[in-house]
C-alpha cells in the first residue's frame, strides 16, 4: 500500500497554509503531528485534528456573516 497523498486542493498554492492550519489544529487538541508520515496516529487522533479544522472553518464562516 502506498502512502502517497492523493488529496487535491483547488488552489495548489494553498498547500503551505493548509499544512500550517493542520499543525495548529493538532496542537490545539494535543495530537503530536509531525511533518511527513503520521501513520502511527490512531483514527481517533487523526479524526480529532480534522474535526478541529472543520470546527474552526465553521466558526470563521459564521463570523463573516
C-alpha positions as CSV (number, residue, x, y, z in Angstrom):
1,X,0.0,0.0,0.0
2,X,1.4,3.4,-1.0
3,X,1.5,6.3,1.4
4,X,1.1,8.8,-1.4
5,X,-1.2,11.8,-0.6
6,X,-4.0,11.9,-3.1
7,X,-5.8,14.9,-1.6
8,X,-6.2,17.7,-4.2
9,X,-6.5,21.4,-3.4
10,X,-8.4,23.6,-5.7
11,X,-5.6,26.2,-5.3
12,X,-2.3,24.3,-5.2
13,X,-0.6,27.4,-3.7
14,X,-2.7,27.0,-0.6
15,X,-0.8,23.8,0.4
16,X,1.5,25.5,2.9
17,X,-1.3,27.4,4.5
18,X,-3.4,24.2,4.9
19,X,-0.4,22.4,6.4
20,X,0.1,25.2,8.9
21,X,-3.6,25.2,9.7
22,X,-3.4,21.4,10.3
23,X,-0.4,21.7,12.6
24,X,-2.1,24.4,14.6
25,X,-5.3,22.4,14.9
26,X,-3.3,19.3,16.0
27,X,-1.5,21.3,18.6
28,X,-4.8,22.7,20.0
29,X,-6.2,19.2,20.5
30,X,-3.0,17.8,21.9
31,X,-2.1,15.5,19.0
32,X,1.7,15.1,18.2
33,X,1.5,15.7,14.5
34,X,4.8,15.8,12.6
35,X,5.9,16.7,9.1
36,X,5.7,13.8,6.7
37,X,4.5,10.3,7.7
38,X,1.9,10.2,10.5
39,X,0.7,6.6,10.1
40,X,1.3,5.9,13.8
41,X,-1.6,8.1,14.8
42,X,-4.8,6.4,15.9
43,X,-8.0,7.0,14.0
44,X,-9.3,8.9,17.0
45,X,-6.3,11.3,17.0
46,X,-6.5,11.9,13.2
47,X,-10.2,12.4,13.4
48,X,-9.8,15.0,16.2
49,X,-7.4,17.0,14.1
50,X,-9.9,17.0,11.1
51,X,-12.8,17.8,13.4
52,X,-10.9,20.7,15.0
53,X,-10.2,22.1,11.5
54,X,-13.8,21.8,10.4
55,X,-14.9,23.5,13.7
56,X,-12.6,26.4,13.1
57,X,-13.6,26.8,9.5
58,X,-17.3,26.9,10.5
59,X,-16.6,29.5,13.2
60,X,-14.7,31.6,10.7
61,X,-17.6,31.4,8.2
62,X,-20.2,32.3,10.9
63,X,-18.2,35.3,11.9
64,X,-18.2,36.5,8.3
65,X,-22.0,36.5,8.0
